[in-house]
Amino acid sequence: MRNLKLIWDFRGPTAKKTAEHHLIHLKEYIEIEKLDISITGIEDLSDMHSIAYLVVDEANMKPIRDALRPHRGQVYQG
């Protein structure tokens, strides 16, 4: 089974802070829903572009995607 990285993009001078804040909400959702998700984080792609992400099994992706509405996704190679 593949793992998928669900990604939220943030741009602008406050991108990093916004991604950090969004990650707090992602972790809260994982805890509330009692999901078995251990890979989450943020990445700075540039000074003006940061992402928050979580990694899910492909089989469990649809309800999480529909609830959280990520901006994009990709196959996770970790």
C-alpha positions as MATLAB code, in Angstrom:
seq = 'MRNLKLIWDFRGPTAKKTAEHHLIHLKEYIEIEKLDISITGIEDLSDMHSIAYLVVDEANMKPIRDALRPHRGQVYQG';
ca = [
       0.000    0.000    0.000;
       1.284    3.441   -0.925;
       1.560    6.337    1.472;
       0.318    9.723    0.347;
       1.516   13.121    1.538;
      -1.377   15.585    1.860;
      -0.038   19.125    1.528;
      -1.236   22.605    2.454;
       0.667   25.463    0.779;
       1.220   28.854    2.409;
       2.815   31.795    0.642;
       3.963   35.247    1.619;
       6.077   36.786    4.351;
       4.145   34.907    7.084;
       4.134   31.528    5.297;
       6.321   29.754    7.867;
       4.290   30.951   10.865;
       1.038   30.048    9.120;
       2.308   26.551    8.283;
       3.418   26.057   11.900;
      -0.022   27.127   13.121;
      -1.807   24.905   10.609;
       0.256   21.924   11.794;
      -1.159   22.434   15.296;
      -4.667   22.026   13.869;
      -3.665   18.950   11.859;
      -2.299   17.319   15.020;
      -5.492   18.223   16.908;
      -7.568   16.578   14.165;
      -5.423   13.424   14.327;
      -5.894   13.270   18.098;
      -9.653   13.958   18.045;
     -10.275   11.368   15.312;
      -7.866    8.888   16.944;
      -6.027    8.342   13.660;
      -2.874    6.278   13.333;
      -0.840    9.036   11.690;
       2.669    9.654   12.914;
       4.278   11.522   10.026;
       3.455   15.239   10.011;
       5.503   18.370    9.646;
       6.331   21.585    7.898;
       8.876   22.383    5.206;
      10.185   25.739    4.054;
      10.429   25.670    0.270;
      11.619   29.283    0.077;
      11.448   32.518    2.097;
       7.924   33.023    0.815;
       6.586   29.448    0.521;
       6.104   26.904    3.312;
       3.991   23.780    3.564;
       2.299   21.805    6.308;
       1.717   18.124    5.627;
       0.631   14.764    6.940;
       1.192   11.287    5.515;
      -1.657    8.744    5.264;
      -2.146    5.269    3.842;
      -3.779    5.442    0.433;
      -6.674    3.268    1.664;
      -7.505    5.819    4.404;
      -6.935    8.960    2.358;
     -10.419    9.838    1.027;
     -12.255   10.662    4.287;
      -9.254   12.625    5.559;
      -8.922   14.487    2.260;
     -12.631   15.303    2.234;
     -12.570   16.544    5.842;
      -9.351   18.583    5.670;
      -9.281   19.669    2.004;
      -5.530   19.778    1.328;
      -4.296   21.907   -1.552;
      -2.511   19.000   -3.178;
      -1.020   15.575   -2.592;
       1.799   13.375   -3.772;
       3.152    9.873   -3.251;
       5.280    9.854   -0.106;
       8.808    8.531   -0.497;
      10.144    8.344    3.022;
];
